[in-house]
Amino acid sequence: MASKPKDIADTAVLDRPNPGPIADNSPVLMVGLGRGQTGKSVFARWAIDRARNADRPVVAADGDKSNATLTSYYKDASRPRSADDSDVHAWITDLLEKIASDQVSVALDLGGGDRTLEEYAREFPIVEFCEAHSIRLLIAYFIAPNVDSLAPIATLENSGVFKPTNTIAVLNEGLVPYGMAPDRAFESVRGHPVFLKVLDHAQLVIMPKLSCMPTLEQNRASFFDSFAQSVGPMNAFMTRHWVKQMEAAFAPVQGWLP
């Protein structure tokens, strides 16, 4: 029987394996995985802003070799010394040691389809390390409304390197074309064997759409600091509404987040 997520009233117990007796205030290693342009960086920014807004320290770890999104938002973002695999692996080791020694959470953002963490995990038992040091490992698969976005997820699932751990499967409605209903857009994905296999052990989350996201990104606006007052009252209102929607969407896994 799995434990209830923290601070969620009247939420049913999640139907998934219990990752172990880890304290609710233990640090989190949160990793978004999947193809590029599926919402991984947006999710990382929201989780970082959300935690920091509540005075919970989170390291923004930018491992995207081609598009350093987190670095452009956070001056204190951590980056590997170079894109060389040896430097990236050393950087990941440093991050893990920082989590264990400083008890600080890390939001790790990698490039689309990047297999660095998978390769690292084959050599270093990340899951076992996290369990030994009371670190909550959260893997978030990001899925677009097309079956092609399931390809890297299938590879990761078949590798088994991140099992068992807290896993969420995120369908990003922000990628649904205008004029198309989300249910119709994700119909082929929802019926795909890879997706169904993921749902055997993952929590499904529907990530809401924020129409003014391009404006926020252009202004490098935070989701929480005065709700992006620099982007105008309508966009600020839309952002506030989206933040509330995100809280509701991720409520079932609230206790897994940093």
N, C-alpha and C positions, 0 to 999 in steps of 0.2 A: 504494500500500500504506500503510495507516495504521500509526502508531506504537503500541507497547504502552503501556497505562496504567502509571504509575509504581508501583513496589514491589509488583507482583503477580507472584508466581511461577507459572510454568506456565500462564499465561493466553494464550489464542489471540489473535492480532492481530484487532482489531475490523474488521469488514467495512464500512468507511465511508471517505469521502475524508479525506486528511490535511490538517488545517487549516494546516499550515506548521511550519517548524522553530522551535518555541517551547520555551524552557528549562523543565524540570520544576518549577523553583522560581519561575517567573513568577507574578504575581498573577492572580486569577480574578475575573471578573464573572459571578456566578451569578444567574440570573433564573428564577423559577417563573411559569409562565403557564397560564391555563385559567380555568374557572369557579370561583366561590366555593365554599368548603366541600369542596374536593377534596384537600386535604392540602399545599398550597403552603407555608403558614406552619409546619406541623409539620416539613416537610423543611428549610426554612430554619433553624429552631431546632436541629434535629439537626446540620446541617452547621456552623453557627456554634459550637455547644457542642463538637462533635467537633474542630474546628480549634483553638479556644481551649484545650481540654483538652490539646492537643499543643503549646501555646505558639506557634501560628501565628495572627497577628493577623488578624481579620476585622471589617469594619464591618457592623453590622446596620442596613440601610437600609430604613426603613419608609415605603413609599409608598402604603399602603392608605388611601384617603380616608374610608372608612366604618368600618373596624375595625382600629385600630392595634395589632395583636397583638404585633409585635416590640417596640414601645415599652413595652408592659406587662411584658415579660420583661427587657429590657436598658435600664438607665438611660442608657447611652451611645449608644443608638440614634440614627441620623440621620433627620431628618424635613424635608420641605420647609416653607418658611415659611408657606404656606397651600395650600389645595386648588386654587387658581387654576392653570390650565394653564401660564401664563407662569412662575409660581413653581416648579411641578413640573419644567418643562423646564430652568430655571436650576439647580435642585437636581441633576438628572441630569447636567448638564454639570459641576457641581462634583464630583460623585462620580467621573466619568470622569477628570477632571484629578487628583483625589486618588490614584486607582489608578496613573496614569501617573507622577506625581511622587514619591509616597511608597512605591510598590511594595507596596501593601496590598490584599488581596482585599476584595470587597464582595458581600454576599448581599442582593439586592434583592427585597423582597416587595411585590407590587402587589395591588390589589383584584381580586376575581373579575370576569373579562371586561373589565378595564381595558385600554383601547387606547392609553394615554398613550405607552408605550414604542414601540409600532408607529408612532404619529404622529410621535414624536420621530425615530425611525430613518429616516423618509421624508425628513426635512430634514437630518439629520446622519448620515453614514456610520459607524455604530457598529462594524460588522464590520471595515471598513477601518482605523478608528482603533485598534481592539484589535490587529489584526495589526501595524500600524506601531509600536505601543508594547509588543509582546510580552505582551499581556494575553490570557489564555485565557477566551474568552466561552463560557459554558455556558447553554444554554436547556433548561429542564426543563418539558415538557408534563405536566400532571396530569389524569388521566382517571378519572372515576367509572364505575360499572357501568351506564351508560345512554348511548345514542348522543347525547343532547342535550348532553353534556359535550364532544362533539367539535366543536360549532359554532364556538366562538372559535378553536379550533386550526386549523380549516379556513380561517378568515379570515386567520390569521397565515401559514399555509402558502402560501396563494394570493398573499399580498402579496410573499413572497420577500425581505423586508427582513433576515432573519437567516440567509440562506444565503450561503456555506457556513459552518457553525460546528458545534461540538460540541453535539449534541442528544440528549436522552434522553426517552423516552416512559414515564411512570410510571403503572402500574395500581395504584391504592390499595386493597388488600384491607381496610383499615380501614373502608371504605364498604360492604362486602358485608353484606347483612342476615343476622342470626343464623339458623342453620339452613340456609343456602344455600351450596353449594360455590362457591368463587371461579371455577372454570372455567365453571360454568353462568352465574354472574352476569355475567361479562364476554364471554359467547359472542357477543352481538350486536355488541359493540364490536370484538372481534377480527376479525370478518368484514366490518366496514364499510370502504368504499373510502377514507375519510379516514384511518383508522387504518393501513390497508395502505400508503397513500402515505407516511405519516410513517415507517413502518418501512423504507422504501427508503433512508433516510439517518440514522435515529435508532437508538440502542441501547435495547432494551426492558428495563425494570426492574420487578419486582414488589415493591411496598412492603408489608412485613408489617404485620399488625394488632397493636395494643397495646390490650388490653381495658381497662386502667386509665387510658387517655389522659385521660378526663374528670376523673379525680382529680388527675392531674398538672397539668392546665390550671387546675383550681380553686385549687391550691396554688402555681401559677406555679413549679413545680419544674423544675430543670434535668435533662437526660437524663444528665449526667455528674457533677455535683458531689455526691459521696457517694451517687450514684444515688438521689436524692430520698428521703433517709432520713426526711423529715418525713411521708411518706405511708404509712409502715408497712412491715414486713418483706416481706409478700407482694407488695405493689405494687412495692417496691424490687427484689425478685427478678425480677418480671415485666419491669421496665424494663431490668435488666441483660441478661436474655435477649433482649429486643427489640433492644437496641443491637447484640448479636452478630448477630442476624438481619439488621439493617440493613447491617452491615459486609459480610456475605456477599452480600446482594442487590445492593449497589452496588459490589462488588468489580470488575466489569468496567469501571467508569468511575471507579475510585478516583483515578486520576491526573488526572481532570478537576476534582475537587472542590477547594475552598479548603484 
